[in-house]
Amino acid sequence: MLKQSGDTVLLVEDEEPAILLVQQAVASCPGNLYLAVVPDSVSALDWLSAETAHGHPLPRLILIDLKLPKLIGLAVLRTLRMDQRLLHVPIVVYSQSHEPSDVVLAYQVGANSFVQKPQTLTEFNQLMRELLALGWLGEPGFSKSLSQRINT
């Protein structure tokens, strides 16, 4: 496992094309962000446990695809929000489907944002710019008040 700084973005995603787009978008961000990728919710929980057990800082941001193998993204979101250490880590849920019930449930369970899953590098770059503007990638935790947004 690579040594990490507090500039880690944890991506919970199982689709290789989306992973590649996020890797490119993160690489284009200012600073030295490190992207950790896990393919499912169980792996995300294992990764977080292992990283904190090794004394690594928590990630600055967690991006979760709603539709994942093993446990859906909302199940891991609920588990993450029950961990007091992660209360100030922004969690963004994204999905290709945009069912109103999924959006409402994601916010009820603890998502800080729910967005339509970007499909192109331009869209992922835009998402990263918005997260930077909110301060979610600059300093640990939230530096600006949240205005939860829903893309249609």
Biotite code that builds the C-alpha atoms (Angstrom):
import biotite.structure as struc

atoms = struc.array([
    struc.Atom([0.000, 0.000, 0.000], chain_id="A", res_id=1, res_name="MET", atom_name="CA", element="C"),
    struc.Atom([1.314, 3.437, -0.897], chain_id="A", res_id=2, res_name="LEU", atom_name="CA", element="C"),
    struc.Atom([2.201, 5.921, 1.802], chain_id="A", res_id=3, res_name="LYS", atom_name="CA", element="C"),
    struc.Atom([-0.498, 8.550, 1.884], chain_id="A", res_id=4, res_name="GLN", atom_name="CA", element="C"),
    struc.Atom([-0.845, 12.131, 2.849], chain_id="A", res_id=5, res_name="SER", atom_name="CA", element="C"),
    struc.Atom([-4.054, 13.788, 3.938], chain_id="A", res_id=6, res_name="GLY", atom_name="CA", element="C"),
    struc.Atom([-4.735, 14.525, 0.287], chain_id="A", res_id=7, res_name="ASP", atom_name="CA", element="C"),
    struc.Atom([-6.403, 11.238, -0.564], chain_id="A", res_id=8, res_name="THR", atom_name="CA", element="C"),
    struc.Atom([-9.640, 10.942, -2.494], chain_id="A", res_id=9, res_name="VAL", atom_name="CA", element="C"),
    struc.Atom([-11.299, 7.564, -2.003], chain_id="A", res_id=10, res_name="LEU", atom_name="CA", element="C"),
    struc.Atom([-13.225, 6.404, -5.065], chain_id="A", res_id=11, res_name="LEU", atom_name="CA", element="C"),
    struc.Atom([-15.668, 3.527, -4.647], chain_id="A", res_id=12, res_name="VAL", atom_name="CA", element="C"),
    struc.Atom([-16.298, 2.471, -8.233], chain_id="A", res_id=13, res_name="GLU", atom_name="CA", element="C"),
    struc.Atom([-16.374, -0.824, -10.126], chain_id="A", res_id=14, res_name="ASP", atom_name="CA", element="C"),
    struc.Atom([-16.479, 0.382, -13.754], chain_id="A", res_id=15, res_name="GLU", atom_name="CA", element="C"),
    struc.Atom([-13.048, 0.746, -15.360], chain_id="A", res_id=16, res_name="GLU", atom_name="CA", element="C"),
    struc.Atom([-14.028, 3.583, -17.774], chain_id="A", res_id=17, res_name="PRO", atom_name="CA", element="C"),
    struc.Atom([-15.294, 5.714, -14.873], chain_id="A", res_id=18, res_name="ALA", atom_name="CA", element="C"),
    struc.Atom([-12.175, 4.933, -12.837], chain_id="A", res_id=19, res_name="ILE", atom_name="CA", element="C"),
    struc.Atom([-9.946, 6.112, -15.685], chain_id="A", res_id=20, res_name="LEU", atom_name="CA", element="C"),
    struc.Atom([-11.927, 9.345, -16.054], chain_id="A", res_id=21, res_name="LEU", atom_name="CA", element="C"),
    struc.Atom([-11.712, 10.091, -12.330], chain_id="A", res_id=22, res_name="VAL", atom_name="CA", element="C"),
    struc.Atom([-7.966, 9.347, -12.359], chain_id="A", res_id=23, res_name="GLN", atom_name="CA", element="C"),
    struc.Atom([-7.493, 11.898, -15.143], chain_id="A", res_id=24, res_name="GLN", atom_name="CA", element="C"),
    struc.Atom([-9.718, 14.475, -13.456], chain_id="A", res_id=25, res_name="ALA", atom_name="CA", element="C"),
    struc.Atom([-7.903, 14.111, -10.115], chain_id="A", res_id=26, res_name="VAL", atom_name="CA", element="C"),
    struc.Atom([-4.515, 14.339, -11.864], chain_id="A", res_id=27, res_name="ALA", atom_name="CA", element="C"),
    struc.Atom([-5.569, 17.675, -13.368], chain_id="A", res_id=28, res_name="SER", atom_name="CA", element="C"),
    struc.Atom([-6.444, 19.159, -9.957], chain_id="A", res_id=29, res_name="CYS", atom_name="CA", element="C"),
    struc.Atom([-3.983, 21.510, -8.266], chain_id="A", res_id=30, res_name="PRO", atom_name="CA", element="C"),
    struc.Atom([-1.988, 20.060, -5.412], chain_id="A", res_id=31, res_name="GLY", atom_name="CA", element="C"),
    struc.Atom([-0.881, 16.507, -4.889], chain_id="A", res_id=32, res_name="ASN", atom_name="CA", element="C"),
    struc.Atom([-4.086, 14.536, -4.641], chain_id="A", res_id=33, res_name="LEU", atom_name="CA", element="C"),
    struc.Atom([-3.790, 10.783, -4.398], chain_id="A", res_id=34, res_name="TYR", atom_name="CA", element="C"),
    struc.Atom([-6.662, 8.671, -5.728], chain_id="A", res_id=35, res_name="LEU", atom_name="CA", element="C"),
    struc.Atom([-7.353, 5.413, -3.902], chain_id="A", res_id=36, res_name="ALA", atom_name="CA", element="C"),
    struc.Atom([-9.736, 3.154, -5.816], chain_id="A", res_id=37, res_name="VAL", atom_name="CA", element="C"),
    struc.Atom([-11.750, 0.288, -4.394], chain_id="A", res_id=38, res_name="VAL", atom_name="CA", element="C"),
    struc.Atom([-14.256, -1.747, -6.436], chain_id="A", res_id=39, res_name="PRO", atom_name="CA", element="C"),
    struc.Atom([-17.068, -2.188, -3.922], chain_id="A", res_id=40, res_name="ASP", atom_name="CA", element="C"),
    struc.Atom([-18.495, -1.169, -0.585], chain_id="A", res_id=41, res_name="SER", atom_name="CA", element="C"),
    struc.Atom([-16.918, -3.992, 1.398], chain_id="A", res_id=42, res_name="VAL", atom_name="CA", element="C"),
    struc.Atom([-13.486, -3.086, 0.002], chain_id="A", res_id=43, res_name="SER", atom_name="CA", element="C"),
    struc.Atom([-14.098, 0.566, 0.920], chain_id="A", res_id=44, res_name="ALA", atom_name="CA", element="C"),
    struc.Atom([-14.746, -0.323, 4.553], chain_id="A", res_id=45, res_name="LEU", atom_name="CA", element="C"),
    struc.Atom([-11.724, -2.649, 4.601], chain_id="A", res_id=46, res_name="ASP", atom_name="CA", element="C"),
    struc.Atom([-9.520, 0.058, 3.031], chain_id="A", res_id=47, res_name="TRP", atom_name="CA", element="C"),
    struc.Atom([-10.581, 2.659, 5.588], chain_id="A", res_id=48, res_name="LEU", atom_name="CA", element="C"),
    struc.Atom([-9.970, 0.250, 8.468], chain_id="A", res_id=49, res_name="SER", atom_name="CA", element="C"),
    struc.Atom([-6.530, -0.694, 7.162], chain_id="A", res_id=50, res_name="ALA", atom_name="CA", element="C"),
    struc.Atom([-5.489, 2.904, 6.490], chain_id="A", res_id=51, res_name="GLU", atom_name="CA", element="C"),
    struc.Atom([-6.499, 4.177, 9.898], chain_id="A", res_id=52, res_name="THR", atom_name="CA", element="C"),
    struc.Atom([-4.910, 1.132, 11.575], chain_id="A", res_id=53, res_name="ALA", atom_name="CA", element="C"),
    struc.Atom([-1.628, 2.107, 9.861], chain_id="A", res_id=54, res_name="HIS", atom_name="CA", element="C"),
    struc.Atom([-1.957, 5.679, 11.104], chain_id="A", res_id=55, res_name="GLY", atom_name="CA", element="C"),
    struc.Atom([-2.741, 7.203, 7.715], chain_id="A", res_id=56, res_name="HIS", atom_name="CA", element="C"),
    struc.Atom([-5.050, 10.213, 7.708], chain_id="A", res_id=57, res_name="PRO", atom_name="CA", element="C"),
    struc.Atom([-8.640, 9.947, 6.610], chain_id="A", res_id=58, res_name="LEU", atom_name="CA", element="C"),
    struc.Atom([-9.382, 10.827, 2.994], chain_id="A", res_id=59, res_name="PRO", atom_name="CA", element="C"),
    struc.Atom([-10.333, 14.411, 2.140], chain_id="A", res_id=60, res_name="ARG", atom_name="CA", element="C"),
    struc.Atom([-13.261, 13.215, 0.061], chain_id="A", res_id=61, res_name="LEU", atom_name="CA", element="C"),
    struc.Atom([-15.125, 10.003, -0.672], chain_id="A", res_id=62, res_name="ILE", atom_name="CA", element="C"),
    struc.Atom([-16.824, 9.482, -4.052], chain_id="A", res_id=63, res_name="LEU", atom_name="CA", element="C"),
    struc.Atom([-19.294, 6.587, -4.124], chain_id="A", res_id=64, res_name="ILE", atom_name="CA", element="C"),
    struc.Atom([-21.127, 5.115, -7.087], chain_id="A", res_id=65, res_name="ASP", atom_name="CA", element="C"),
    struc.Atom([-24.677, 4.319, -5.996], chain_id="A", res_id=66, res_name="LEU", atom_name="CA", element="C"),
    struc.Atom([-24.855, 1.020, -7.901], chain_id="A", res_id=67, res_name="LYS", atom_name="CA", element="C"),
    struc.Atom([-22.080, -1.243, -6.638], chain_id="A", res_id=68, res_name="LEU", atom_name="CA", element="C"),
    struc.Atom([-21.555, -4.985, -6.346], chain_id="A", res_id=69, res_name="PRO", atom_name="CA", element="C"),
    struc.Atom([-21.970, -6.647, -2.923], chain_id="A", res_id=70, res_name="LYS", atom_name="CA", element="C"),
    struc.Atom([-23.557, -3.750, -1.011], chain_id="A", res_id=71, res_name="LEU", atom_name="CA", element="C"),
    struc.Atom([-25.153, -0.753, -2.673], chain_id="A", res_id=72, res_name="ILE", atom_name="CA", element="C"),
    struc.Atom([-23.524, 2.622, -2.176], chain_id="A", res_id=73, res_name="GLY", atom_name="CA", element="C"),
    struc.Atom([-26.180, 3.693, 0.314], chain_id="A", res_id=74, res_name="LEU", atom_name="CA", element="C"),
    struc.Atom([-25.293, 0.804, 2.618], chain_id="A", res_id=75, res_name="ALA", atom_name="CA", element="C"),
    struc.Atom([-21.653, 1.846, 2.787], chain_id="A", res_id=76, res_name="VAL", atom_name="CA", element="C"),
    struc.Atom([-22.690, 5.491, 3.119], chain_id="A", res_id=77, res_name="LEU", atom_name="CA", element="C"),
    struc.Atom([-24.771, 4.626, 6.168], chain_id="A", res_id=78, res_name="ARG", atom_name="CA", element="C"),
    struc.Atom([-21.873, 2.689, 7.689], chain_id="A", res_id=79, res_name="THR", atom_name="CA", element="C"),
    struc.Atom([-19.443, 5.536, 6.990], chain_id="A", res_id=80, res_name="LEU", atom_name="CA", element="C"),
    struc.Atom([-21.739, 8.105, 8.592], chain_id="A", res_id=81, res_name="ARG", atom_name="CA", element="C"),
    struc.Atom([-21.965, 5.995, 11.750], chain_id="A", res_id=82, res_name="MET", atom_name="CA", element="C"),
    struc.Atom([-18.176, 6.366, 12.156], chain_id="A", res_id=83, res_name="ASP", atom_name="CA", element="C"),
    struc.Atom([-17.549, 9.517, 14.210], chain_id="A", res_id=84, res_name="GLN", atom_name="CA", element="C"),
    struc.Atom([-14.104, 9.974, 12.632], chain_id="A", res_id=85, res_name="ARG", atom_name="CA", element="C"),
    struc.Atom([-15.704, 10.449, 9.211], chain_id="A", res_id=86, res_name="LEU", atom_name="CA", element="C"),
    struc.Atom([-18.320, 13.048, 10.149], chain_id="A", res_id=87, res_name="LEU", atom_name="CA", element="C"),
    struc.Atom([-16.294, 15.861, 8.571], chain_id="A", res_id=88, res_name="HIS", atom_name="CA", element="C"),
    struc.Atom([-15.257, 13.948, 5.450], chain_id="A", res_id=89, res_name="VAL", atom_name="CA", element="C"),
    struc.Atom([-17.408, 15.031, 2.501], chain_id="A", res_id=90, res_name="PRO", atom_name="CA", element="C"),
    struc.Atom([-19.136, 12.144, 0.741], chain_id="A", res_id=91, res_name="ILE", atom_name="CA", element="C"),
    struc.Atom([-20.435, 12.554, -2.789], chain_id="A", res_id=92, res_name="VAL", atom_name="CA", element="C"),
    struc.Atom([-22.775, 9.907, -4.181], chain_id="A", res_id=93, res_name="VAL", atom_name="CA", element="C"),
    struc.Atom([-23.231, 9.690, -7.914], chain_id="A", res_id=94, res_name="TYR", atom_name="CA", element="C"),
    struc.Atom([-25.350, 7.540, -10.182], chain_id="A", res_id=95, res_name="SER", atom_name="CA", element="C"),
    struc.Atom([-26.385, 7.167, -13.794], chain_id="A", res_id=96, res_name="GLN", atom_name="CA", element="C"),
    struc.Atom([-29.956, 6.721, -12.651], chain_id="A", res_id=97, res_name="SER", atom_name="CA", element="C"),
    struc.Atom([-31.492, 9.749, -11.079], chain_id="A", res_id=98, res_name="HIS", atom_name="CA", element="C"),
    struc.Atom([-34.477, 8.347, -9.233], chain_id="A", res_id=99, res_name="GLU", atom_name="CA", element="C"),
    struc.Atom([-35.886, 10.929, -6.828], chain_id="A", res_id=100, res_name="PRO", atom_name="CA", element="C"),
    struc.Atom([-36.177, 8.267, -4.125], chain_id="A", res_id=101, res_name="SER", atom_name="CA", element="C"),
    struc.Atom([-32.432, 7.479, -4.458], chain_id="A", res_id=102, res_name="ASP", atom_name="CA", element="C"),
    struc.Atom([-31.565, 11.155, -4.154], chain_id="A", res_id=103, res_name="VAL", atom_name="CA", element="C"),
    struc.Atom([-33.741, 11.680, -1.077], chain_id="A", res_id=104, res_name="VAL", atom_name="CA", element="C"),
    struc.Atom([-32.480, 8.507, 0.585], chain_id="A", res_id=105, res_name="LEU", atom_name="CA", element="C"),
    struc.Atom([-28.840, 9.419, -0.108], chain_id="A", res_id=106, res_name="ALA", atom_name="CA", element="C"),
    struc.Atom([-29.271, 12.750, 1.661], chain_id="A", res_id=107, res_name="TYR", atom_name="CA", element="C"),
    struc.Atom([-31.202, 11.141, 4.514], chain_id="A", res_id=108, res_name="GLN", atom_name="CA", element="C"),
    struc.Atom([-28.420, 8.601, 5.035], chain_id="A", res_id=109, res_name="VAL", atom_name="CA", element="C"),
    struc.Atom([-25.726, 11.303, 5.067], chain_id="A", res_id=110, res_name="GLY", atom_name="CA", element="C"),
    struc.Atom([-24.511, 12.219, 1.583], chain_id="A", res_id=111, res_name="ALA", atom_name="CA", element="C"),
    struc.Atom([-23.194, 15.746, 1.263], chain_id="A", res_id=112, res_name="ASN", atom_name="CA", element="C"),
    struc.Atom([-24.004, 15.804, -2.422], chain_id="A", res_id=113, res_name="SER", atom_name="CA", element="C"),
    struc.Atom([-25.762, 13.602, -4.980], chain_id="A", res_id=114, res_name="PHE", atom_name="CA", element="C"),
    struc.Atom([-24.834, 14.180, -8.596], chain_id="A", res_id=115, res_name="VAL", atom_name="CA", element="C"),
    struc.Atom([-25.563, 12.664, -11.956], chain_id="A", res_id=116, res_name="GLN", atom_name="CA", element="C"),
    struc.Atom([-22.658, 10.360, -12.795], chain_id="A", res_id=117, res_name="LYS", atom_name="CA", element="C"),
    struc.Atom([-20.316, 12.230, -15.127], chain_id="A", res_id=118, res_name="PRO", atom_name="CA", element="C"),
    struc.Atom([-19.807, 10.394, -18.416], chain_id="A", res_id=119, res_name="GLN", atom_name="CA", element="C"),
    struc.Atom([-16.930, 12.344, -19.960], chain_id="A", res_id=120, res_name="THR", atom_name="CA", element="C"),
    struc.Atom([-13.602, 13.741, -18.815], chain_id="A", res_id=121, res_name="LEU", atom_name="CA", element="C"),
    struc.Atom([-15.014, 17.251, -19.212], chain_id="A", res_id=122, res_name="THR", atom_name="CA", element="C"),
    struc.Atom([-17.898, 16.410, -16.864], chain_id="A", res_id=123, res_name="GLU", atom_name="CA", element="C"),
    struc.Atom([-15.573, 14.803, -14.284], chain_id="A", res_id=124, res_name="PHE", atom_name="CA", element="C"),
    struc.Atom([-13.254, 17.834, -14.502], chain_id="A", res_id=125, res_name="ASN", atom_name="CA", element="C"),
    struc.Atom([-16.259, 20.089, -13.870], chain_id="A", res_id=126, res_name="GLN", atom_name="CA", element="C"),
    struc.Atom([-17.232, 18.024, -10.827], chain_id="A", res_id=127, res_name="LEU", atom_name="CA", element="C"),
    struc.Atom([-13.689, 18.272, -9.454], chain_id="A", res_id=128, res_name="MET", atom_name="CA", element="C"),
    struc.Atom([-13.664, 22.065, -10.023], chain_id="A", res_id=129, res_name="ARG", atom_name="CA", element="C"),
    struc.Atom([-16.938, 22.344, -8.103], chain_id="A", res_id=130, res_name="GLU", atom_name="CA", element="C"),
    struc.Atom([-15.553, 20.252, -5.235], chain_id="A", res_id=131, res_name="LEU", atom_name="CA", element="C"),
    struc.Atom([-12.433, 22.442, -5.172], chain_id="A", res_id=132, res_name="LEU", atom_name="CA", element="C"),
    struc.Atom([-14.601, 25.588, -5.136], chain_id="A", res_id=133, res_name="ALA", atom_name="CA", element="C"),
    struc.Atom([-16.476, 24.218, -2.120], chain_id="A", res_id=134, res_name="LEU", atom_name="CA", element="C"),
    struc.Atom([-13.142, 23.694, -0.384], chain_id="A", res_id=135, res_name="GLY", atom_name="CA", element="C"),
    struc.Atom([-13.724, 19.954, -0.077], chain_id="A", res_id=136, res_name="TRP", atom_name="CA", element="C"),
    struc.Atom([-10.354, 19.135, -1.637], chain_id="A", res_id=137, res_name="LEU", atom_name="CA", element="C"),
    struc.Atom([-8.310, 21.908, -0.068], chain_id="A", res_id=138, res_name="GLY", atom_name="CA", element="C"),
    struc.Atom([-8.407, 21.433, 3.689], chain_id="A", res_id=139, res_name="GLU", atom_name="CA", element="C"),
    struc.Atom([-9.594, 18.438, 5.644], chain_id="A", res_id=140, res_name="PRO", atom_name="CA", element="C"),
    struc.Atom([-13.335, 18.528, 6.104], chain_id="A", res_id=141, res_name="GLY", atom_name="CA", element="C"),
    struc.Atom([-15.656, 21.289, 5.105], chain_id="A", res_id=142, res_name="PHE", atom_name="CA", element="C"),
    struc.Atom([-14.406, 24.826, 4.726], chain_id="A", res_id=143, res_name="SER", atom_name="CA", element="C"),
    struc.Atom([-17.602, 26.317, 3.340], chain_id="A", res_id=144, res_name="LYS", atom_name="CA", element="C"),
    struc.Atom([-21.202, 25.829, 4.229], chain_id="A", res_id=145, res_name="SER", atom_name="CA", element="C"),
    struc.Atom([-22.915, 23.203, 2.190], chain_id="A", res_id=146, res_name="LEU", atom_name="CA", element="C"),
    struc.Atom([-25.458, 23.923, -0.459], chain_id="A", res_id=147, res_name="SER", atom_name="CA", element="C"),
    struc.Atom([-26.530, 20.476, -1.479], chain_id="A", res_id=148, res_name="GLN", atom_name="CA", element="C"),
    struc.Atom([-27.135, 20.293, -5.168], chain_id="A", res_id=149, res_name="ARG", atom_name="CA", element="C"),
    struc.Atom([-28.932, 17.952, -7.446], chain_id="A", res_id=150, res_name="ILE", atom_name="CA", element="C"),
    struc.Atom([-28.031, 17.819, -11.113], chain_id="A", res_id=151, res_name="ASN", atom_name="CA", element="C"),
    struc.Atom([-30.844, 17.029, -13.495], chain_id="A", res_id=152, res_name="THR", atom_name="CA", element="C"),
])
